[in-house]
Amino acid sequence: MSPSPPGSLAVVATPIGNLDDITLRALRTLRDCDAVVAEDTRRTRALLTAHGISRPVVSLPAFDEQRRIPELLSRLAAGQMLALCTDAGTPALSDPGARLVRAARDAGHEVLPIPGPSAVTAALSASGLPADSFWFLGFLPRTPGKIARALDEPLRSGRTVVFFESPLRLVKTLRLLAPLSGERGVVVARELTKKYETFHRGTAHELIDEFENTPLRGECTVLIGP
């Protein structure tokens, strides 16, 4: 078997809100890497600064990921260790990074998962809904017909369903969800691990009434019970 080419890509999970929620291994990886590859360099530099880390930061925005991969592969081929980060959570999970990971693996480079915070598991763990089996949808489509189709099979699966939603679209999505979910329990977890973290529980109908009167701000993770 031929030896692996030089260079490695570490896929580093970063805090979803509270900057203290980062593992010792992630900090060591960020300190030791040759460069940090970031979805948003400003967000990642703030994280590095908070933990006293000074490393070069290379931008990898979602809209330009494919075009920038050859430059990063050249760095790996030169023997560099790159640490891939997104704004929050784990790269490649509803965030940029999957294309780079695939390209690095196809080129034979070592790809190392550095696990850590996840909005999905954080929301599940504190939701009170069954978490032994769940269906994760990432971000839902934008149009009503596509949203209904995306939810159809998961809602019939007997599992807890989890997805991300913008607070600006939350009430609209709940209105589409209400006739599909009936009296099932719905949980909206907002601003997880941050100062104003809240969990809102009820049926979709009940939460529509709540959020129409008091619109939410901040990132939302929505869970639907089986």
PEURWO-V13372 format. One record per pair of residues at least 12 apart in sequence whose C-alpha atoms are under 6 Angstrom apart, sorted by sequence separation. I is the first residue (numbers start at 1). J is the second residue. D is the distance in whole Angstrom. If there is no record, write none. Layout:
# PEURWO-V13372
i-><I,I>
j-><J,J>
d-><D,D>
This chain:
# PEURWO-V13372
i-><188,187,187,186,186,185,186,41,185,184,35,37,183,35,36,37,38,39,35,37,38,39,139,134,138,139,133,134,135,136,137,138,178,134,136,178,191,89,191,89,190,174,190,189,189,188,62,188,187,187,171,186,186,185,185,184,94,34,36,37,34,35,36,37,38,39,33,34,38,33,167,167,165,164,164,163,163,162,162,161,161,160,160,160,159,158,7,7,6,7,9,12,16,6,7,8,9,10,11,12,15,16,7,9,10,14,15,14,13,13,129,8,10,11,8,9,10,11,12,13,15,8,10,11,13,4,5,18,17,18,17>
j-><200,200,201,201,202,202,203,59,203,203,55,57,203,56,57,58,59,60,57,59,60,61,163,159,163,164,159,160,161,162,163,164,204,161,163,205,218,117,219,118,219,204,220,220,221,221,96,222,222,223,208,223,224,224,225,225,138,80,82,83,81,82,83,84,85,86,81,82,86,82,216,217,220,220,221,221,222,222,223,223,224,224,225,226,226,226,76,77,77,79,81,84,88,79,80,81,82,83,84,85,88,89,81,83,84,88,89,89,89,90,225,109,111,112,110,111,112,113,114,115,117,111,113,114,116,108,109,193,193,194,194>
d-><5,6,5,6,5,6,5,6,5,6,6,6,6,5,5,5,5,5,6,6,5,5,6,5,5,5,6,5,5,5,5,6,5,6,6,6,6,6,5,5,6,6,5,6,5,6,5,5,6,5,6,6,5,6,5,6,6,6,6,6,5,5,5,5,5,5,5,6,6,6,6,6,5,6,5,6,5,6,5,6,5,6,5,5,5,5,4,6,6,4,6,6,4,4,5,5,5,5,5,5,6,5,5,6,6,5,6,5,5,4,6,6,6,6,5,5,5,5,5,5,6,6,6,6,5,6,6,5,5,6,5>
